[in-house]
Amino acid sequence: MGERDPLPATVHAVLIADRPESLVSRRVDAVEVGQEGLSGDKHAGFTRAADGRTREYARGTRLRNDRQVSLVSREELGVVASRLKVAEIQPEWLGANLMLEGIPALSQLPANTRLRFAEGVVLVVQGENMPCAGPGRVLVAQFGRPELEKEFPRAALHLRGVVAVVERAGTLRPGETVVVSLPSGADRQRVTGEGDSRDGLPAGVLSILRGTPGRWEGLTTGVAAELLRLPPAPGEWSALDCLAHLIETEREVFPVRVEALLAGKDFPGFDPDAQGVLAQVADDPPRLAETFSRLRTESLVALSRLTQADLSRTARHAELGIVTLAELLNEWAGHDLMHTIQAERALMQPFIQGCGPWKPYFSDHCVGPR
């Protein structure tokens, strides 16, 4: 594994921290980047003062600046927001310089990873950016919840992004592409969740889980809302009922069960008819698909950290008995496909009923009387 296997990503936001008295950075349309860092940013420079991160040196000792640029992941910030039960976490609240999209486990990038930006800038990752209480205080001001100051460091652990230095100068802009080149020997799957069968994860599982949000985005933007809400037969789920159920299980079932299995804790069954709440179908269909996509991204970040050894972990399901994490992941992928197919079958019914003499060709797909 070397720079022959680059990972693509996109710059979602470019920011500079140019107020010495404030942690918060601000968004800019472009910034010039020199060998010392981002122009106008307070973290730029070839050296920096030793602080609490470098306790082997007296505070204030001048050291090589290995923190010229701070990067965060849009996907990881979504996970932190979910853990803290806040609507969002903006990169400026963390004093970040760049927010990337497309690398769901950015914080796992190893030292010496190179980030090659389309307009020529090259950054070299120095290491993980460990969270502190500073951004928590910003969140307290944003949401009025004093407990966030202490909760943020725990919630953001291994999700706070990375710090880097400039190897090649140039200009950074939002929207430009960036190629992430891992150093030789780095674990690509740990960063991306790819290579599931190669690394011992159930074959194809992550491919299915990554692909389902896109299928729903296509359905909800390409099919009339009235048809999406139409039950195929009395008492049967509409396509949007299926999507609402996927949202429920993405919030309350599968990620919770993964955590239970990793901790060796037993967990209850789930009856969607008795426990499920499908009230979300009144929402705008594309908005529902967006909600599902956001939740799935959070799940994929968590799954990207699983190891092959984790797959054999067990716990007791209240109805099925002892199950393994590998079995749960297979069930998760099958569940995705089952309810997406169910939704597509529901959408087929008006067309089947209206196709006249061709109707018998669809006998395997009819719902209700044939």
VENLINHU-V154511 format. One record per residue. N is the residue number from 1. RES is the residue in one letter. SS is DSSP state (H for helix, E for strand, - for the rest). D_CENTER is the distance of its C-alpha to the mean C-alpha in Angstrom with 2 decimals. Layout:
BEGIN
n;res;ss;d_center
N;RES;SS;D_CENTER
N;RES;SS;D_CENTER
END
This chain:
BEGIN
n;res;ss;d_center
1;M;-;23.67
2;G;-;24.27
3;E;-;23.85
4;R;-;24.84
5;D;-;21.26
6;P;-;19.29
7;L;E;15.62
8;P;E;15.21
9;A;E;13.09
10;T;E;14.09
11;V;E;15.31
12;H;E;14.01
13;A;E;16.46
14;V;E;19.47
15;L;E;21.06
16;I;E;24.11
17;A;-;25.35
18;D;-;29.03
19;R;-;30.31
20;P;-;31.71
21;E;-;31.86
22;S;-;28.25
23;L;-;24.87
24;V;-;23.24
25;S;-;22.74
26;R;E;23.19
27;R;E;21.89
28;V;-;24.25
29;D;-;24.83
30;A;E;25.65
31;V;E;26.67
32;E;E;29.11
33;V;E;28.15
34;G;E;30.99
35;Q;-;31.36
36;E;-;31.27
37;G;E;27.91
38;L;E;26.98
39;S;-;30.13
40;G;-;30.75
41;D;-;27.97
42;K;-;29.37
43;H;-;27.58
44;A;-;29.34
45;G;-;32.21
46;F;-;33.32
47;T;E;33.78
48;R;E;32.43
49;A;E;33.92
50;A;-;33.20
51;D;-;31.43
52;G;-;30.06
53;R;-;27.69
54;T;-;30.83
55;R;-;33.26
56;E;-;35.52
57;Y;-;36.80
58;A;-;38.63
59;R;-;36.63
60;G;-;37.25
61;T;-;38.07
62;R;E;37.08
63;L;E;34.56
64;R;E;32.84
65;N;-;29.87
66;D;-;26.76
67;R;-;24.53
68;Q;-;25.41
69;V;E;21.90
70;S;E;18.80
71;L;E;15.36
72;V;E;11.96
73;S;E;8.44
74;R;H;7.32
75;E;H;3.56
76;E;H;5.58
77;L;H;8.04
78;G;H;6.47
79;V;H;6.57
80;V;H;9.96
81;A;H;11.13
82;S;H;10.72
83;R;H;12.61
84;L;H;15.18
85;K;-;15.55
86;V;-;15.66
87;A;-;14.86
88;E;-;13.00
89;I;-;13.21
90;Q;-;14.65
91;P;H;14.84
92;E;H;18.62
93;W;H;18.79
94;L;H;17.82
95;G;-;20.30
96;A;-;17.88
97;N;-;19.38
98;L;E;16.53
99;M;E;13.00
100;L;E;11.48
101;E;E;9.08
102;G;-;8.62
103;I;-;8.32
104;P;-;5.05
105;A;-;7.82
106;L;H;10.06
107;S;H;11.94
108;Q;H;13.18
109;L;-;15.03
110;P;-;18.67
111;A;-;21.55
112;N;-;23.25
113;T;-;20.24
114;R;E;21.35
115;L;E;19.45
116;R;E;21.77
117;F;E;21.53
118;A;-;23.29
119;E;-;26.03
120;G;-;26.99
121;V;-;25.37
122;V;E;24.38
123;L;E;22.67
124;V;E;22.85
125;V;E;20.37
126;Q;E;22.47
127;G;E;20.12
128;E;E;17.50
129;N;-;17.95
130;M;-;18.83
131;P;-;18.35
132;C;-;21.57
133;A;-;22.88
134;G;H;23.38
135;P;H;20.16
136;G;H;20.77
137;R;H;24.09
138;V;H;22.59
139;L;H;20.41
140;V;H;23.68
141;A;H;25.33
142;Q;H;22.65
143;F;H;22.43
144;G;-;25.74
145;R;-;24.52
146;P;-;26.32
147;E;-;24.43
148;L;H;21.25
149;E;H;23.09
150;K;H;23.19
151;E;H;19.99
152;F;H;17.73
153;P;H;18.57
154;R;H;17.83
155;A;H;14.51
156;A;-;13.37
157;L;-;14.92
158;H;-;13.22
159;L;-;10.41
160;R;-;13.03
161;G;-;12.87
162;V;E;16.05
163;V;E;19.54
164;A;E;21.50
165;V;E;25.00
166;V;E;26.43
167;E;E;28.08
168;R;E;28.97
169;A;-;29.63
170;G;E;28.99
171;T;E;27.16
172;L;E;23.49
173;R;E;22.43
174;P;-;19.39
175;G;-;18.52
176;E;-;19.85
177;T;E;18.30
178;V;E;17.81
179;V;E;18.32
180;V;E;17.04
181;S;E;19.93
182;L;-;19.64
183;P;-;22.96
184;S;-;25.15
185;G;-;24.31
186;A;-;20.61
187;D;-;18.34
188;R;H;16.18
189;Q;H;14.61
190;R;H;13.47
191;V;H;11.46
192;T;H;10.27
193;G;-;10.96
194;E;-;13.80
195;G;-;17.39
196;D;-;17.19
197;S;-;20.93
198;R;-;22.02
199;D;-;20.51
200;G;-;21.78
201;L;-;18.83
202;P;-;20.14
203;A;-;20.89
204;G;-;18.73
205;V;H;16.45
206;L;H;13.12
207;S;H;14.64
208;I;H;15.35
209;L;H;12.05
210;R;H;10.40
211;G;H;13.48
212;T;H;14.06
213;P;H;12.15
214;G;H;14.23
215;R;H;17.32
216;W;H;16.99
217;E;H;16.49
218;G;H;19.69
219;L;H;21.54
220;T;H;20.93
221;T;H;21.83
222;G;H;24.62
223;V;-;26.44
224;A;-;28.53
225;A;H;27.30
226;E;H;30.67
227;L;H;30.17
228;L;H;26.65
229;R;-;28.25
230;L;-;31.34
231;P;-;31.86
232;P;-;33.29
233;A;-;35.98
234;P;-;36.96
235;G;-;34.75
236;E;-;32.04
237;W;-;28.44
238;S;-;27.73
239;A;H;24.75
240;L;H;23.08
241;D;H;24.04
242;C;H;22.10
243;L;H;18.93
244;A;H;19.55
245;H;H;19.95
246;L;H;16.65
247;I;H;15.04
248;E;H;17.33
249;T;H;16.56
250;E;H;12.77
251;R;H;13.69
252;E;H;16.85
253;V;-;17.40
254;F;H;15.21
255;P;H;12.83
256;V;H;16.07
257;R;H;18.04
258;V;H;15.93
259;E;H;16.49
260;A;H;20.11
261;L;H;20.71
262;L;H;19.49
263;A;H;21.88
264;G;-;24.59
265;K;-;24.90
266;D;-;26.32
267;F;E;24.63
268;P;-;26.19
269;G;-;26.14
270;F;-;24.73
271;D;-;27.07
272;P;H;25.43
273;D;H;28.91
274;A;H;29.87
275;Q;H;26.69
276;G;-;24.46
277;V;-;24.50
278;L;-;24.21
279;A;H;25.07
280;Q;H;21.99
281;V;H;23.81
282;A;H;25.73
283;D;-;22.73
284;D;-;22.39
285;P;H;21.02
286;P;H;18.63
287;R;H;17.28
288;L;H;16.77
289;A;H;14.91
290;E;H;12.63
291;T;H;12.13
292;F;H;11.45
293;S;H;8.89
294;R;H;6.95
295;L;H;7.64
296;R;H;6.96
297;T;H;3.31
298;E;H;3.94
299;S;H;6.67
300;L;H;5.88
301;V;H;4.92
302;A;H;8.12
303;L;H;9.90
304;S;-;9.71
305;R;-;12.00
306;L;-;14.52
307;T;-;17.89
308;Q;H;20.64
309;A;H;22.64
310;D;H;20.17
311;L;H;20.85
312;S;H;24.36
313;R;-;23.60
314;T;E;25.34
315;A;E;25.74
316;R;E;28.02
317;H;E;27.05
318;A;-;29.65
319;E;-;30.91
320;L;-;30.14
321;G;E;30.93
322;I;E;29.33
323;V;E;26.16
324;T;E;23.99
325;L;H;20.27
326;A;H;20.84
327;E;H;22.58
328;L;H;19.86
329;L;H;17.28
330;N;H;19.98
331;E;H;20.61
332;W;H;17.01
333;A;H;17.23
334;G;H;20.75
335;H;H;19.88
336;D;H;17.49
337;L;H;20.39
338;M;H;23.07
339;H;H;21.95
340;T;H;20.99
341;I;H;24.47
342;Q;H;25.98
343;A;H;24.72
344;E;H;26.11
345;R;H;29.34
346;A;H;29.65
347;L;H;29.42
348;M;H;32.11
349;Q;H;34.75
350;P;H;36.38
351;F;H;36.68
352;I;H;38.15
353;Q;H;40.64
354;G;-;41.67
355;C;-;42.21
356;G;H;45.78
357;P;H;47.25
358;W;H;43.94
359;K;H;42.64
360;P;H;43.78
361;Y;H;41.48
362;F;H;38.52
363;S;H;40.00
364;D;H;37.07
365;H;H;34.68
366;C;-;36.83
367;V;-;35.77
368;G;-;38.82
369;P;-;42.43
370;R;-;42.97
END
